Amino acid sequence: MTAFVLSLSCPNRTGIVRAVSGHVAAHGGDIVEHQQFDDPVSGRLFLRTRVAVPDGADLDAIAADFAPVAAAFAMEYAFHAPRPVRVLAMVSRSGHCLNDLIFRWRSGSLGGELVGVVSNHDDLRAMAESAGLPYVHVPVTPAGKAGAEAELLRLVDAWDADLVVLARYMQVLSTAPAPPCAGARSTSTTRSCPASQAPSRTTRPTTAA
């Protein structure tokens, strides 16, 4: 069997999951993993489905045949090969959550790949860099908050992050980062955001944990 992942976001309404599962079944596929998040604030559904299809299946054809389904539900979507989730951690001054993430990443129990650390302070640079992680200091001031969040979005794209973990990040994010980050999940050790892996025919989503 060959596996692929379908990530999508769209306005939430009845019939989306049925349409996706029907498309998978029509191509002889089997859903082996399914996650979805209904955002009541934006009224959007974020969905990630891992599918197994028979060896030799034409994945380009499966993706192309999905276009009418996507159009019917105004979906932003991507078909891509499975890969470890790429995790970007956001921190402030408390290091216990980042330390735990690094330990789990190094021990192989994180379930993803830690790709970088962003902070509004410089306190935890040594911890991150001693683990071989890039560390970017993005100061946040009332006047510069919008610019800081724009830099965050740039880093999500630059590091191709699928998941943003707010590991005791002591700032309240505005809603501005949500639409561009809609493909990257977000979670928290107190929050996170879904960024999906986006090949040519997609865009990205965002989440909180």
ChimeraX attribute file (.defattr): number of C-alpha atoms within 10 A of each C-alpha:
attribute: neighborCount
match mode: 1-to-1
recipient: residues
	/A:1	11
	/A:2	13
	/A:3	18
	/A:4	18
	/A:5	20
	/A:6	20
	/A:7	29
	/A:8	25
	/A:9	29
	/A:10	18
	/A:11	17
	/A:12	19
	/A:13	12
	/A:14	9
	/A:15	9
	/A:16	19
	/A:17	14
	/A:18	10
	/A:19	16
	/A:20	18
	/A:21	15
	/A:22	14
	/A:23	17
	/A:24	19
	/A:25	14
	/A:26	10
	/A:27	16
	/A:28	13
	/A:29	22
	/A:30	16
	/A:31	17
	/A:32	10
	/A:33	11
	/A:34	13
	/A:35	10
	/A:36	14
	/A:37	17
	/A:38	16
	/A:39	15
	/A:40	9
	/A:41	7
	/A:42	12
	/A:43	11
	/A:44	18
	/A:45	20
	/A:46	28
	/A:47	23
	/A:48	21
	/A:49	20
	/A:50	20
	/A:51	22
	/A:52	18
	/A:53	19
	/A:54	13
	/A:55	9
	/A:56	8
	/A:57	15
	/A:58	12
	/A:59	17
	/A:60	10
	/A:61	10
	/A:62	16
	/A:63	16
	/A:64	12
	/A:65	13
	/A:66	17
	/A:67	13
	/A:68	11
	/A:69	15
	/A:70	18
	/A:71	10
	/A:72	10
	/A:73	17
	/A:74	13
	/A:75	23
	/A:76	21
	/A:77	29
	/A:78	22
	/A:79	26
	/A:80	19
	/A:81	13
	/A:82	13
	/A:83	11
	/A:84	10
	/A:85	21
	/A:86	22
	/A:87	29
	/A:88	25
	/A:89	27
	/A:90	25
	/A:91	25
	/A:92	20
	/A:93	14
	/A:94	14
	/A:95	16
	/A:96	12
	/A:97	19
	/A:98	23
	/A:99	16
	/A:100	13
	/A:101	20
	/A:102	20
	/A:103	14
	/A:104	16
	/A:105	16
	/A:106	13
	/A:107	9
	/A:108	11
	/A:109	10
	/A:110	16
	/A:111	12
	/A:112	16
	/A:113	20
	/A:114	22
	/A:115	17
	/A:116	22
	/A:117	24
	/A:118	27
	/A:119	25
	/A:120	19
	/A:121	16
	/A:122	16
	/A:123	14
	/A:124	20
	/A:125	17
	/A:126	12
	/A:127	15
	/A:128	19
	/A:129	13
	/A:130	9
	/A:131	12
	/A:132	11
	/A:133	16
	/A:134	14
	/A:135	20
	/A:136	18
	/A:137	17
	/A:138	17
	/A:139	14
	/A:140	16
	/A:141	11
	/A:142	6
	/A:143	8
	/A:144	10
	/A:145	16
	/A:146	16
	/A:147	14
	/A:148	17
	/A:149	18
	/A:150	13
	/A:151	14
	/A:152	19
	/A:153	17
	/A:154	14
	/A:155	17
	/A:156	23
	/A:157	18
	/A:158	9
	/A:159	13
	/A:160	19
	/A:161	28
	/A:162	28
	/A:163	29
	/A:164	30
	/A:165	28
	/A:166	27
	/A:167	27
	/A:168	20
	/A:169	23
	/A:170	15
	/A:171	14
	/A:172	6
	/A:173	12
	/A:174	10
	/A:175	10
	/A:176	12
	/A:177	16
	/A:178	21
	/A:179	13
	/A:180	17
	/A:181	28
	/A:182	24
	/A:183	32
	/A:184	33
	/A:185	27
	/A:186	26
	/A:187	20
	/A:188	19
	/A:189	15
	/A:190	14
	/A:191	18
	/A:192	24
	/A:193	27
	/A:194	30
	/A:195	30
	/A:196	33
	/A:197	27
	/A:198	22
	/A:199	13
	/A:200	9
	/A:201	12
	/A:202	17
	/A:203	23
	/A:204	27
	/A:205	30
	/A:206	27
	/A:207	25
	/A:208	20
	/A:209	15
